[in-house]
Amino acid sequence: MIDVIIILTILIPVGALILDAKAHPIHKVVLSPFWYFSFLFIIAFALRAYLIDRQMIDLQTIPPDLGYNFDQTILSLALIFALSLWACVYVGWKQTRRISQPTASAHLTASVPGLRLMIGLLVICVSGIGAIFAIGSTSLADFDGIKYQSSRMGSGALWLLPEFILYATLGYIAWLISRPKFEAKILLYGLLIVLVALTFWASNMLFTRRLMSAAIFAVFIYAVVRNAKLWPLALAGILSTVLASSILDFLRQTFYIVYNKFSSHEQVSNSPVWDNISSTFQIIFGTKFLSYVSSTFEGVDHIYRMFERVSWQQLLFGIDHGMSWFFNSGAALIPRAIWASKPVNYGGLGQTLWLYPEVFRDGFATAAIPMSFAIDFSFGFGILFALVLAFVFGRLLGVSERTFWDRASHPAQIALALFIFIYMFNWVRGGTIIIQSIILFSIPCILLFGMRHSLHAAFGLAGEAVGLVGGKWWGTSHVFFYPHAYLRDRQMDTISNWPQDNISNADIVSGRAGAQVTRDQAFSTNKKSWKSTLPLINLKRRPKQTPENATVYVWGGLITKGPFITDIDNPYAFCAYNTLAVKLYRPIIRVFLESPRCLQIRCLSQACLDGVRREYGEVAAGKSIVAYPEMPPAVDSPISQSQGPCKFLFISTQFEIKGGAALLNAFEELSKTVPNVELHLVTHLPPAFQDRVDAHPNIYVHEANLTRDEISQKFLSTHHVLVHPTYFDSFGMVVLEALAHGLPVITTDIYALPELVQDGKNGILCTPPLSIWSGTKPSSLFSDTNKVRIAARLADTSAFEQDLSNAMVTLAQSPELRQRYGSASLERSRTLFSKLK
């Protein structure tokens, strides 16, 4: 029976690893925290049980006469429980690994203030120097088991120094990982890291080999992330955490013995000291090597003793009701000056007896320290709770794994993910004790990256692990679309194209048509509404009818309670496009966007995402994606451009701010060169232009009171070229509709339009004489239609009109070019705008 369970405990994780290796690049498999966990799991449980069952190792029992008194039935139950924990971790990891992480643009530059980096470096160096002086002035106990453990682990601040050195080093490596390209100053920081590493090694030799090997492992991870071909380095780092620990321990003990001997002016050769070194060498590299390595992983031993000595009620519902959790979660960091009776710190026998007395009842366990994650997860609240916690732990591994490869990750997030990966060894061996290290890790992390970024990284990873934030929401919770009274076509498209089974209020679009600008609104000369004039922030309460488990999807707003997704066309939507309000409320907006409640920022364009980064920072950009409106091809092939005269098409309810006047002038110039062309205007034409239109036989005006389907059938499916000479756009939905119909497009190069129309490929871009944008920043005309209308009447548009006329002449005289551009438009619609993200 025991042999079968041992084989299953090995083969199931190995089989899953083989399947995963077939589906992913080898470097991503090697750099998977879950597979590192599984490797250590097999050693700590399956292989350890095999060695115990075959009596192939020496057990470090206290008292020594405990011996091999293992019942195979209980040992089998211990393995089954361990494998159940692994399966829960696997399910959680697999679920989170499938989630598509929101990412920012590929040119993300994660910046860290130089002053903070220098302060962090100073802390590292001071800690290292302090550790060296402390070693020189401190008489540590001999290497005699528990006495040594208590000395080195109970040395207070002296023990924290090498930890801080490692944590700060992880922060630097995370910052280097986040850099998008090699920069000269990285050489400087790289050199400083080498110096820090040397200081770390010198100070750490007498403390613990784990931190030393972890620093080396972190450097290997950095190398593999930079160059996937170096993946064997990551594998070597994983193996070294198990195998090299014996070598490092030998070096540490040798250093200690020689150091003490030289400090007392005694000769090393021909002395008992040298005999001690020789015997240590033989133990580590001789016949007892397997026992020595295996002694680091006593996971199955501890489960066995717990199953053997506690009742079924205690197993199911917990033994100490969370007291060990309380200690491991930070109480151990309380100084003894305040808590005089506190047991010896982690690693000491006194603490282990204090935390887990039931495991040691009626005789000691086969090893005193450390307790495995299986014990830590279940001791406080029972094995059922341990299974749930293992699932959450698996999700945490999946989240941290994705962070390595997500270029939108902030260095603070990478540092935390790197910490979780590096400390997997202690997760398996110590479980909840890792929380203390996370608290200590936060100190150098805050010095390096700031409080806000560090807290966001911690709560973000933890929140996604427990399923509160992040991920692709239709896998975990329903979306409730905010019931706006005013919904445009693109907003209704989002609702209609979202997976219907995951919408709580799918009927929101029933019987509705997309809102349009009316003729009165188009001609209105009233000043801006008070909502856009006053500096207000668009905060919205969570609708009362929202289901408890639903995520609110809102356009241009921020939800005051509960998880939400926000959809914007530019970063000023949060303040009704009032740029002054953005300046006033930027800190508040950033708090909302960086909150774990904000699951994703859906930007209508890359220009919008770049604006989010500029206005609200890297954390907000890191949870933003470019979510183009879904507009699949409306035709199978572009219209034939060789039949009849070229028909140019203009569609906009707001004639002047979309460049209509310049278009009329350009078309009149075009008619002199190509007299048989036509211009069709689907718009609310201002009366001032009516006489000019009536005087031209080839200009046709159609009132803009048509539905989208009518515009598609009557115009987009029958005309040859869309002309959209706009001054006032953040995106241009009409351009997107033209692409879906396979039309070439002549438009302006403002804001997001170059993302839709590639100059010389599927259309022609012209530079307008005025615009609400200056690059991706607002101009003085931003959001004020009256100002744009007046500016268009007063501006010198002659150069722009000439550019428009030349572009129209080029396309009017070349049906072949129009056909090629039309095919490119249709392909662009098919590849970029046909799938909801």
Buried (B, 14 or more C-beta within 10 A) or exposed (E): EBEEBBEBBBEBBBEBBEEBBEEEEBBBBBBBBBBBBBBBBBBBBBBBBBBBBEEEBEBBBBEEEBEEEBEEEBBBBBBBBBBBBBBBBBBBBBBBBEBEBBBBBEEBEBEBEEEBBEBBBEBBBBBBBBBBEBBEEEEBEEBEEBEBBBBBBBBEEBBBBBBBBBBBBBBBBBBBBBBEEEEEEBEEBEEBBEEBBEBBBBBBBBBBBBBBBBBBBBBBBBBBBEEBEBBEBBBBBBEBBBEBBBBBBBBBBBEBBBBBBEEEEEEEEEEEBBEBBEEBEEBBEEEBBEBBBBBBBBBBBBBBBBBBBBEEEBBEBBBBEBBBBBBBBEBBBEEEEEEEEBBBBBBBBBBBBBBBEBBBEEBBBBBBBBBBBBBBBBBBBBBEBBBEBBBBBBBBBBBBBBBBEBBBBBBBBBBBBBBBBBBBBBBBBBBBBBBBBBEBBBBBBBBBBBEBBBBBBBBBBBBBBEBBBBBBBBBBBBBBBBEBEEBBBBBBBBBBBBBEEBBBBBEBBEEEEBBBBEBEEBBEEEEBEEEBBEBBBBBBEBBEEBEEEBBBBBBBBBBEEBBBBBBBBBBBBBBBBBBEBBEBBBEEBBEBBBBBBBBBBBBBBBBBBBBBBEBBBBBBBBBBBBBBBBBEBBBEEBBEBEEEEBBBBBBBBBBBBBBBBBBBBBBBBBBEEBEEBBBBBBBBBBEEBEEBBEEEEBBEBBEBEBEBEEBBEBBBBBBBBBBBBBBBBBBBBBBBBBBBBBBBBBBBBBBBBBBBBBEEBBBBBBEBBBBBBEEBEBBEBBBBBBBBBBBBEEBEBEEBBBBBBBBBBBBBEBBEBBBBBBBBBBBBBBEBBBEBE
